[in-house]
Amino acid sequence: MFATRRTDNWWVGPALTFLVLSSFVAYATFRVFENKYYSYGPYLSPMYSPLIETAGWGIPYFSPAMLILPGPLSFRFTCYYYRKAYYRAFAMTPPACAVMGRATPKYSGERTLMIFQNLHRYALYLAILFLVFLWHDVIKAFNFDGKFGIGVGTLVLLTNTTLLSIYTFSCHSFRHLVGGALNVFSKSPLRYLMWKRVTVLNEKHMELAWISLFGVALTDVYVRLVSANIIHDIRIV
């Protein structure tokens, strides 16, 4: 297992990926079941947006986040970049370039259990829908008791939603959506222009995937801290 002639620390990348993704899953699971400290004033955590009250449903430990997170997580789980990341870090198929070995005895690609990953383009539409709700939350974050205002939380939500939007629209599926199925670009100059712009973002899709993931976690942490009165939100305007 892990047969290779490589002499560098090839295992560092997969190990860090495993650690970061596992930490995010653990934190998200904790927040899903905590079911509190997800809003403060005009701020709403992205893990609970759009907010669907489940308190009167009579189901123990059932939180709004359980209805929300499967949507955006399906987009990330089927993301072309994340496939490579967790195939290497979790399934080890293979763990790195020129490193032979796998944790599972047989790899069948996306023909069996992982066949749903081919639904990534549909997960894209779902992710775009969630962006609409998140941008609505950003607009609400400028409203303090009916008056325009800006707090640190406003900027946090704005930054997070911007990063999520850039990550979403840098997606390979979105790039195909705006410029795919064209034989001659010159006949569709607008789509060609959009395709070129998305291609620039697509080249940074890996970096955007990680930055936006940290953005979601840090935004939720901020909202939780101010909601629990551990820190105070500073009003700028």
C-alpha positions in Angstrom: 0.0 0.0 0.0 1.2 3.5 -0.8 3.9 2.3 -3.1 5.9 5.1 -4.6 9.3 6.4 -5.5 8.4 9.9 -4.4 10.7 11.3 -1.6 8.7 14.4 -0.8 6.0 14.8 1.8 3.2 13.8 -0.5 1.0 12.8 2.4 0.7 16.3 3.8 -1.9 17.5 1.3 -4.3 14.6 1.8 -3.8 14.7 5.5 -4.7 18.5 5.7 -7.7 17.9 3.5 -8.9 15.1 5.7 -8.4 17.2 8.8 -10.1 20.4 7.5 -13.1 18.6 5.9 -13.6 16.4 8.9 -13.5 19.4 11.2 -16.0 21.3 9.1 -18.4 18.2 9.1 -18.0 17.9 12.9 -18.7 21.6 13.5 -21.7 21.6 11.0 -23.1 18.5 12.8 -22.8 20.2 16.2 -24.6 23.3 14.9 -27.3 21.3 13.2 -28.2 19.7 16.5 -27.5 22.8 18.7 -30.6 24.5 17.2 -29.9 27.9 18.8 -27.7 31.0 18.6 -28.3 31.3 14.9 -29.6 34.8 14.7 -28.9 38.2 16.2 -30.8 41.4 15.3 -30.8 41.5 11.5 -28.2 38.8 11.2 -28.9 35.2 10.3 -26.4 32.4 10.1 -25.9 31.0 6.6 -26.4 27.5 8.1 -30.0 28.4 9.0 -30.9 30.3 5.9 -33.7 30.4 4.8 -35.1 30.1 8.3 -37.9 27.6 8.5 -39.2 27.3 12.0 -39.6 23.7 13.1 -40.3 24.3 16.8 -44.0 23.4 16.4 -43.4 20.2 14.4 -43.2 18.0 17.4 -40.0 16.2 16.3 -37.3 16.1 18.9 -33.9 17.5 18.0 -35.2 18.6 14.6 -33.7 21.9 13.6 -34.2 24.3 10.6 -30.6 23.6 9.6 -31.5 19.9 8.9 -33.8 21.2 6.1 -31.2 23.7 4.9 -27.8 22.2 4.8 -28.5 19.2 2.4 -29.0 21.7 -0.4 -25.7 23.6 -0.4 -23.8 20.5 0.8 -25.0 18.5 -2.2 -23.4 21.2 -4.4 -20.1 20.9 -2.6 -20.2 17.1 -2.3 -20.7 16.7 -6.1 -18.3 19.6 -6.9 -15.6 18.5 -9.4 -12.8 19.8 -7.2 -14.1 18.3 -4.0 -14.4 14.9 -5.7 -10.6 14.9 -6.2 -10.1 16.2 -2.6 -12.0 13.6 -0.8 -11.2 10.7 -3.2 -7.6 11.3 -2.2 -8.0 12.2 1.5 -10.8 9.7 2.5 -10.9 7.0 -0.1 -7.2 7.2 -1.1 -7.9 6.3 -4.7 -5.1 7.3 -5.1 -3.9 9.5 -2.2 -1.5 11.5 -4.4 -0.1 11.5 -7.9 2.3 8.6 -8.6 1.3 6.9 -5.3 -0.3 3.5 -5.6 -2.7 2.2 -3.0 -6.3 2.7 -1.8 -8.2 2.2 1.4 -11.0 0.4 -0.3 -10.4 -3.0 -2.0 -12.1 -2.1 -5.3 -12.8 1.3 -6.8 -15.8 1.5 -9.1 -15.8 5.2 -9.8 -19.1 6.9 -10.2 -20.9 3.9 -11.5 -22.4 2.6 -8.2 -22.9 4.5 -5.0 -21.3 7.7 -6.3 -23.5 7.8 -9.4 -25.5 10.7 -7.9 -22.4 12.9 -8.4 -23.4 13.1 -12.0 -26.3 15.3 -10.8 -23.9 18.1 -10.1 -25.4 20.4 -12.7 -28.8 20.1 -10.9 -27.2 20.8 -7.6 -25.9 24.0 -9.2 -29.4 25.2 -9.7 -30.2 24.5 -6.1 -27.1 26.4 -5.0 -28.1 29.4 -7.0 -31.5 29.4 -5.3 -29.9 29.4 -1.9 -27.8 32.4 -3.0 -31.0 34.3 -3.5 -31.9 33.7 0.1 -28.4 34.6 1.3 -28.4 37.9 -0.6 -31.8 38.6 0.9 -30.3 38.1 4.3 -27.5 40.5 3.4 -30.0 43.2 2.5 -31.8 42.6 5.8 -28.4 43.0 7.6 -28.4 46.7 6.7 -31.8 47.2 8.5 -31.6 48.0 12.2 -35.1 48.5 13.6 -36.3 50.1 10.4 -33.2 52.3 9.9 -30.2 51.9 7.7 -27.1 50.8 9.4 -23.9 48.8 9.1 -22.4 46.6 11.7 -19.4 44.3 11.7 -21.9 41.4 11.2 -23.3 43.2 8.1 -19.8 43.1 6.5 -19.3 39.5 7.6 -22.5 38.4 5.9 -21.8 40.5 2.9 -18.3 39.0 2.5 -19.5 35.4 3.0 -22.3 35.7 0.4 -19.9 37.3 -2.0 -17.4 34.5 -1.7 -20.2 31.9 -2.0 -21.4 33.6 -5.1 -18.0 33.7 -6.7 -17.4 30.0 -5.8 -20.8 29.0 -7.2 -20.4 30.9 -10.5 -16.8 29.6 -11.0 -18.3 26.1 -11.2 -17.5 23.9 -14.1 -21.2 23.2 -14.7 -21.9 26.9 -14.8 -19.1 27.4 -17.2 -20.7 24.8 -19.4 -24.1 26.3 -18.9 -23.1 29.7 -20.3 -20.7 28.5 -23.0 -21.3 24.8 -23.7 -23.0 23.2 -26.6 -21.8 25.9 -29.0 -20.0 24.9 -32.2 -19.0 28.5 -33.2 -18.5 31.1 -30.5 -18.6 34.0 -33.0 -22.4 33.3 -33.5 -23.0 33.9 -29.8 -20.7 36.8 -28.7 -22.6 37.4 -25.4 -22.3 33.8 -24.3 -18.7 33.7 -25.4 -18.0 36.8 -23.3 -19.6 35.2 -20.3 -17.7 31.9 -20.9 -14.4 33.8 -20.9 -15.3 35.6 -17.6 -16.4 32.4 -16.0 -13.2 30.6 -17.2 -11.1 33.1 -15.4 -12.9 32.3 -12.2 -12.9 28.6 -13.0 -9.1 28.6 -13.0 -9.3 29.5 -9.3 -12.1 27.1 -8.4 -10.0 25.1 -5.9 -9.0 28.2 -4.0 -12.5 29.6 -4.1 -13.9 26.3 -2.8 -11.7 26.4 0.3 -12.0 30.2 1.0 -15.8 30.0 0.7 -16.0 27.0 3.0 -14.0 28.8 5.7 -16.3 31.8 5.1 -19.4 29.9 5.9 -17.9 28.5 9.1 -16.5 31.8 10.3 -19.7 33.6 9.6 -21.7 31.1 11.5 -19.2 31.3 14.4 -19.5 35.1 14.4 -23.4 35.0 14.5 -23.2 32.4 17.2 -20.9 34.4 19.4 -22.9 37.6 19.2 -26.1 35.7 19.7 -24.8 34.0 22.8 -23.6 37.4 24.1 -20.0 36.2 24.1 -18.9 39.1 22.0 -20.6 42.3 21.0 -21.4 43.4 17.4 -19.9 46.8 16.7 -22.1 49.3 14.8 -20.1 51.2 12.2 -22.9 53.3 10.8 
